[in-house]
Amino acid sequence: MRRIPVVATIRDAYIFTATHLGGIIGLIWVPMVLATVMGFFSLQRYYADFSAALASNNTAALAPSLLMMLCYLMAALLLWAIMYVAVVQLALGERSAPAVAHFVFGNLEWRMFRALVGFIGLILMLVLPVFAVGGAALKAAGMQADPAQMGVVFYVVVALATPRFFALLPAIAVGETTPVLRRAWMLSAGNFWRLLAVLLAIFGPIFILCTGIDMALMARGAAFSGDEQEQMRDALARARATLPLISGLWFLVSPVIVGVFASASVSAWRALKDEPAALDIAV
């Protein structure tokens, strides 16, 4: 059974990203601008409608906003597919950095999009039955479901599924023609903890940074008086106020996230296929 060299994979991913950061920016800045702008206005509308629904005690009024957010999610996945295909090809040595910009949607991008949608569908298939059974059990016991506990369950399921299904997804979607999720499950056998360590090294620092900034901004001027509904409206108002800064921060760190994850996926995929794992990091 082949093993992923964890330290070498993480090191090569960061070296590749630092070396090719200009090229990565050139490949993804157009779809990244579109995704950021759409996300900003979609979330602004959602926060406003959510606050109005709480004030009027009419949750049905949220339906248009929820539909809008679903449309935004699909559009964002399409744009992320364009970004990851381009950067994975750069890591594989199959393309060079563009002179100005890059925006292409073809068969590979469609394949990447389907794989991303399939992964999200898989997570929902794993999470929803747990929520349904747990909610029914709590209701039978005369208890109410705790949102915090449900959130913990969701993150546990994501943590268990992501190393086996998501870590190799970009490389397989671009480098092979087999069904992506099935191939990822088979190829990653015996490497769960190694892939989890790679993912934590990639996404952990960014997650901690963004979460810390978000919490600091949200806590500034937080009001703890009033009932639960009033506190929720206040939290939504502060979320709308900090959204421009959070969106800008996410836009700035996206090239690093895409570059490190794409190159780490390629390195791990090559190692599991017993191919040379080192990426071409020449300028």
One Martini backbone bead per residue (centre of mass of N, CA, C, O) as a GRO file, in nm:
protein
  283
    1MET     BB    1   0.093   0.038   0.026
    2ARG     BB    2   0.069   0.358  -0.038
    3ARG     BB    3   0.233   0.660   0.074
    4ILE     BB    4   0.208   0.978   0.192
    5PRO     BB    5   0.420   1.252   0.194
    6VAL     BB    6   0.345   1.492   0.399
    7VAL     BB    7   0.575   1.701   0.416
    8ALA     BB    8   0.637   1.714   0.109
    9THR     BB    9   0.355   1.801   0.018
   10ILE     BB   10   0.339   2.066   0.175
   11ARG     BB   11   0.598   2.195   0.080
   12ASP     BB   12   0.543   2.190  -0.230
   13ALA     BB   13   0.282   2.354  -0.223
   14TYR     BB   14   0.407   2.621  -0.112
   15ILE     BB   15   0.631   2.654  -0.321
   16PHE     BB   16   0.458   2.660  -0.571
   17THR     BB   17   0.284   2.905  -0.490
   18ALA     BB   18   0.513   3.110  -0.451
   19THR     BB   19   0.633   3.078  -0.742
   20HIS     BB   20   0.317   3.092  -0.894
   21LEU     BB   21   0.138   3.335  -0.804
   22GLY     BB   22   0.106   3.505  -1.058
   23GLY     BB   23  -0.018   3.278  -1.234
   24ILE     BB   24  -0.261   3.219  -1.052
   25ILE     BB   25  -0.388   3.495  -1.069
   26GLY     BB   26  -0.423   3.495  -1.379
   27LEU     BB   27  -0.617   3.236  -1.378
   28ILE     BB   28  -0.844   3.348  -1.134
   29TRP     BB   29  -0.946   3.652  -1.127
   30VAL     BB   30  -1.208   3.648  -1.286
   31PRO     BB   31  -1.377   3.430  -1.128
   32MET     BB   32  -1.321   3.565  -0.849
   33VAL     BB   33  -1.470   3.828  -0.894
   34LEU     BB   34  -1.745   3.704  -0.953
   35ALA     BB   35  -1.777   3.544  -0.687
   36THR     BB   36  -1.749   3.786  -0.492
   37VAL     BB   37  -1.979   3.965  -0.596
   38MET     BB   38  -2.207   3.759  -0.571
   39GLY     BB   39  -2.167   3.700  -0.269
   40PHE     BB   40  -2.212   3.981  -0.157
   41PHE     BB   41  -2.508   4.034  -0.268
   42SER     BB   42  -2.637   3.774  -0.161
   43LEU     BB   43  -2.577   3.821   0.144
   44GLN     BB   44  -2.709   4.092   0.175
   45ARG     BB   45  -2.992   3.994   0.104
   46TYR     BB   46  -3.014   3.768   0.313
   47TYR     BB   47  -2.978   3.934   0.571
   48ALA     BB   48  -3.217   4.126   0.522
   49ASP     BB   49  -3.441   3.905   0.499
   50PHE     BB   50  -3.391   3.770   0.770
   51SER     BB   51  -3.450   4.017   0.946
   52ALA     BB   52  -3.739   4.063   0.837
   53ALA     BB   53  -3.849   3.782   0.920
   54LEU     BB   54  -3.807   3.822   1.223
   55ALA     BB   55  -3.979   4.080   1.258
   56SER     BB   56  -4.248   3.930   1.116
   57ASN     BB   57  -4.265   3.621   1.157
   58ASN     BB   58  -4.177   3.526   0.835
   59THR     BB   59  -4.023   3.260   0.687
   60ALA     BB   60  -4.146   3.254   0.395
   61ALA     BB   61  -3.986   3.515   0.294
   62LEU     BB   62  -3.709   3.345   0.241
   63ALA     BB   63  -3.735   3.186  -0.027
   64PRO     BB   64  -3.597   3.374  -0.239
   65SER     BB   65  -3.319   3.378  -0.094
   66LEU     BB   66  -3.265   3.075  -0.102
   67LEU     BB   67  -3.270   3.054  -0.410
   68MET     BB   68  -3.042   3.253  -0.457
   69MET     BB   69  -2.824   3.091  -0.297
   70LEU     BB   70  -2.837   2.842  -0.477
   71CYS     BB   71  -2.751   2.984  -0.737
   72TYR     BB   72  -2.483   3.084  -0.626
   73LEU     BB   73  -2.357   2.809  -0.566
   74MET     BB   74  -2.353   2.706  -0.857
   75ALA     BB   75  -2.187   2.939  -0.975
   76ALA     BB   76  -1.942   2.905  -0.787
   77LEU     BB   77  -1.869   2.616  -0.875
   78LEU     BB   78  -1.807   2.690  -1.164
   79LEU     BB   79  -1.576   2.891  -1.096
   80TRP     BB   80  -1.402   2.691  -0.929
   81ALA     BB   81  -1.358   2.492  -1.159
   82ILE     BB   82  -1.196   2.684  -1.337
   83MET     BB   83  -0.966   2.732  -1.136
   84TYR     BB   84  -0.872   2.435  -1.075
   85VAL     BB   85  -0.804   2.341  -1.356
   86ALA     BB   86  -0.583   2.548  -1.418
   87VAL     BB   87  -0.393   2.489  -1.168
   88VAL     BB   88  -0.354   2.189  -1.214
   89GLN     BB   89  -0.224   2.221  -1.492
   90LEU     BB   90   0.014   2.380  -1.383
   91ALA     BB   91   0.116   2.151  -1.189
   92LEU     BB   92   0.141   1.941  -1.443
   93GLY     BB   93   0.256   2.111  -1.701
   94GLU     BB   94   0.001   2.187  -1.919
   95ARG     BB   95   0.050   2.496  -1.845
   96SER     BB   96   0.058   2.839  -1.856
   97ALA     BB   97   0.065   3.148  -1.794
   98PRO     BB   98  -0.109   3.415  -1.852
   99ALA     BB   99  -0.089   3.730  -1.973
  100VAL     BB  100  -0.379   3.820  -1.823
  101ALA     BB  101  -0.619   3.596  -1.869
  102HIS     BB  102  -0.873   3.343  -1.754
  103PHE     BB  103  -1.162   3.187  -1.943
  104VAL     BB  104  -1.283   2.852  -1.919
  105PHE     BB  105  -1.548   2.622  -2.053
  106GLY     BB  106  -1.535   2.274  -2.044
  107ASN     BB  107  -1.502   1.945  -1.989
  108LEU     BB  108  -1.327   1.972  -1.732
  109GLU     BB  109  -1.504   2.178  -1.583
  110TRP     BB  110  -1.756   2.000  -1.582
  111ARG     BB  111  -1.626   1.769  -1.423
  112MET     BB  112  -1.556   1.934  -1.173
  113PHE     BB  113  -1.840   2.028  -1.107
  114ARG     BB  114  -1.964   1.745  -1.066
  115ALA     BB  115  -1.775   1.665  -0.835
  116LEU     BB  116  -1.856   1.890  -0.636
  117VAL     BB  117  -2.157   1.820  -0.628
  118GLY     BB  118  -2.117   1.526  -0.537
  119PHE     BB  119  -1.983   1.591  -0.266
  120ILE     BB  120  -2.217   1.752  -0.145
  121GLY     BB  121  -2.424   1.523  -0.174
  122LEU     BB  122  -2.275   1.326   0.011
  123ILE     BB  123  -2.288   1.493   0.267
  124LEU     BB  124  -2.599   1.504   0.278
  125MET     BB  125  -2.643   1.193   0.288
  126LEU     BB  126  -2.493   1.174   0.572
  127VAL     BB  127  -2.640   1.401   0.745
  128LEU     BB  128  -2.955   1.386   0.727
  129PRO     BB  129  -3.004   1.112   0.872
  130VAL     BB  130  -2.882   1.204   1.140
  131PHE     BB  131  -3.080   1.436   1.191
  132ALA     BB  132  -3.343   1.273   1.174
  133VAL     BB  133  -3.286   1.065   1.396
  134GLY     BB  134  -3.204   1.262   1.622
  135GLY     BB  135  -3.466   1.433   1.620
  136ALA     BB  136  -3.661   1.198   1.682
  137ALA     BB  137  -3.532   1.114   1.951
  138LEU     BB  138  -3.567   1.386   2.097
  139LYS     BB  139  -3.874   1.406   2.062
  140ALA     BB  140  -3.939   1.140   2.215
  141ALA     BB  141  -3.783   1.267   2.482
  142GLY     BB  142  -3.865   1.582   2.501
  143MET     BB  143  -3.653   1.726   2.316
  144GLN     BB  144  -3.430   1.972   2.186
  145ALA     BB  145  -3.251   2.075   1.937
  146ASP     BB  146  -2.910   2.160   1.910
  147PRO     BB  147  -2.735   2.358   1.700
  148ALA     BB  148  -2.449   2.298   1.805
  149GLN     BB  149  -2.466   1.988   1.780
  150MET     BB  150  -2.530   1.985   1.477
  151GLY     BB  151  -2.265   2.123   1.394
  152VAL     BB  152  -2.076   1.903   1.498
  153VAL     BB  153  -2.182   1.677   1.322
  154PHE     BB  154  -2.118   1.806   1.052
  155TYR     BB  155  -1.806   1.835   1.095
  156VAL     BB  156  -1.750   1.536   1.136
  157VAL     BB  157  -1.845   1.438   0.859
  158VAL     BB  158  -1.653   1.613   0.694
  159ALA     BB  159  -1.386   1.505   0.823
  160LEU     BB  160  -1.437   1.205   0.725
  161ALA     BB  161  -1.481   1.263   0.403
  162THR     BB  162  -1.260   1.455   0.282
  163PRO     BB  163  -0.996   1.283   0.254
  164ARG     BB  164  -1.127   1.058   0.058
  165PHE     BB  165  -1.291   1.264  -0.158
  166PHE     BB  166  -1.136   1.566  -0.181
  167ALA     BB  167  -0.819   1.572  -0.194
  168LEU     BB  168  -0.815   1.427  -0.503
  169LEU     BB  169  -1.022   1.565  -0.693
  170PRO     BB  170  -0.867   1.763  -0.881
  171ALA     BB  171  -0.662   1.561  -1.005
  172ILE     BB  172  -0.866   1.350  -1.116
  173ALA     BB  173  -1.044   1.538  -1.293
  174VAL     BB  174  -0.787   1.608  -1.482
  175GLY     BB  175  -0.600   1.324  -1.498
  176GLU     BB  176  -0.873   1.168  -1.545
  177THR     BB  177  -1.175   0.949  -1.649
  178THR     BB  178  -1.285   0.857  -1.399
  179PRO     BB  179  -1.472   0.837  -1.140
  180VAL     BB  180  -1.398   1.046  -0.893
  181LEU     BB  181  -1.505   0.943  -0.614
  182ARG     BB  182  -1.435   0.647  -0.649
  183ARG     BB  183  -1.132   0.690  -0.701
  184ALA     BB  184  -1.066   0.839  -0.438
  185TRP     BB  185  -1.142   0.607  -0.246
  186MET     BB  186  -0.942   0.395  -0.360
  187LEU     BB  187  -0.666   0.564  -0.357
  188SER     BB  188  -0.693   0.653  -0.032
  189ALA     BB  189  -0.632   0.399   0.094
  190GLY     BB  190  -0.464   0.426   0.407
  191ASN     BB  191  -0.468   0.782   0.407
  192PHE     BB  192  -0.639   0.951   0.602
  193TRP     BB  193  -0.438   1.093   0.805
  194ARG     BB  194  -0.255   1.215   0.590
  195LEU     BB  195  -0.471   1.384   0.445
  196LEU     BB  196  -0.563   1.540   0.693
  197ALA     BB  197  -0.292   1.679   0.745
  198VAL     BB  198  -0.282   1.829   0.476
  199LEU     BB  199  -0.549   1.988   0.507
  200LEU     BB  200  -0.474   2.133   0.772
  201ALA     BB  201  -0.220   2.279   0.649
  202ILE     BB  202  -0.393   2.438   0.439
  203PHE     BB  203  -0.674   2.536   0.595
  204GLY     BB  204  -0.614   2.612   0.890
  205PRO     BB  205  -0.480   2.898   0.882
  206ILE     BB  206  -0.711   3.037   0.725
  207PHE     BB  207  -0.941   2.968   0.919
  208ILE     BB  208  -0.823   3.110   1.169
  209LEU     BB  209  -0.795   3.390   1.049
  210CYS     BB  210  -1.090   3.439   0.954
  211THR     BB  211  -1.230   3.373   1.224
  212GLY     BB  212  -1.087   3.582   1.399
  213ILE     BB  213  -1.175   3.834   1.239
  214ASP     BB  214  -1.478   3.784   1.245
  215MET     BB  215  -1.510   3.779   1.557
  216ALA     BB  216  -1.392   4.060   1.610
  217LEU     BB  217  -1.600   4.216   1.439
  218MET     BB  218  -1.862   4.098   1.571
  219ALA     BB  219  -1.786   4.187   1.875
  220ARG     BB  220  -1.806   4.472   1.793
  221GLY     BB  221  -2.073   4.601   1.950
  222ALA     BB  222  -2.211   4.393   2.106
  223ALA     BB  223  -2.538   4.282   2.194
  224PHE     BB  224  -2.701   4.132   2.504
  225SER     BB  225  -2.967   4.249   2.482
  226GLY     BB  226  -3.254   4.107   2.486
  227ASP     BB  227  -3.380   3.895   2.293
  228GLU     BB  228  -3.309   3.650   2.071
  229GLN     BB  229  -3.417   3.801   1.818
  230GLU     BB  230  -3.259   4.064   1.862
  231GLN     BB  231  -2.977   3.937   1.857
  232MET     BB  232  -3.000   3.826   1.569
  233ARG     BB  233  -3.037   4.100   1.427
  234ASP     BB  234  -2.770   4.217   1.525
  235ALA     BB  235  -2.587   4.004   1.392
  236LEU     BB  236  -2.680   4.063   1.100
  237ALA     BB  237  -2.592   4.360   1.094
  238ARG     BB  238  -2.289   4.299   1.146
  239ALA     BB  239  -2.250   4.115   0.901
  240ARG     BB  240  -2.309   4.336   0.690
  241ALA     BB  241  -2.085   4.536   0.782
  242THR     BB  242  -1.838   4.308   0.742
  243LEU     BB  243  -1.855   4.195   0.450
  244PRO     BB  244  -1.649   4.361   0.282
  245LEU     BB  245  -1.396   4.264   0.438
  246ILE     BB  246  -1.436   3.957   0.407
  247SER     BB  247  -1.443   3.954   0.097
  248GLY     BB  248  -1.161   4.080   0.056
  249LEU     BB  249  -1.000   3.867   0.209
  250TRP     BB  250  -1.086   3.624   0.040
  251PHE     BB  251  -0.973   3.732  -0.227
  252LEU     BB  252  -0.669   3.745  -0.135
  253VAL     BB  253  -0.643   3.424  -0.039
  254SER     BB  254  -0.731   3.245  -0.281
  255PRO     BB  255  -0.465   3.187  -0.438
  256VAL     BB  256  -0.343   3.022  -0.207
  257ILE     BB  257  -0.557   2.806  -0.174
  258VAL     BB  258  -0.562   2.700  -0.465
  259GLY     BB  259  -0.260   2.639  -0.497
  260VAL     BB  260  -0.213   2.446  -0.256
  261PHE     BB  261  -0.438   2.240  -0.310
  262ALA     BB  262  -0.374   2.161  -0.602
  263SER     BB  263  -0.076   2.072  -0.554
  264ALA     BB  264  -0.133   1.864  -0.330
  265SER     BB  265  -0.316   1.684  -0.497
  266VAL     BB  266  -0.104   1.612  -0.710
  267SER     BB  267   0.111   1.492  -0.522
  268ALA     BB  268  -0.065   1.268  -0.397
  269TRP     BB  269  -0.150   1.134  -0.661
  270ARG     BB  270   0.136   1.060  -0.758
  271ALA     BB  271   0.215   0.887  -0.513
  272LEU     BB  272  -0.023   0.675  -0.543
  273LYS     BB  273   0.084   0.616  -0.854
  274ASP     BB  274   0.398   0.607  -0.858
  275GLU     BB  275   0.500   0.897  -0.908
  276PRO     BB  276   0.640   1.179  -0.941
  277ALA     BB  277   0.592   1.427  -0.684
  278ALA     BB  278   0.739   1.650  -0.795
  279LEU     BB  279   0.721   1.971  -0.876
  280ASP     BB  280   0.728   2.230  -1.096
  281ILE     BB  281   0.923   2.520  -0.961
  282ALA     BB  282   0.993   2.675  -1.193
  283VAL     BB  283   0.996   2.998  -1.333
   0.00000   0.00000   0.00000
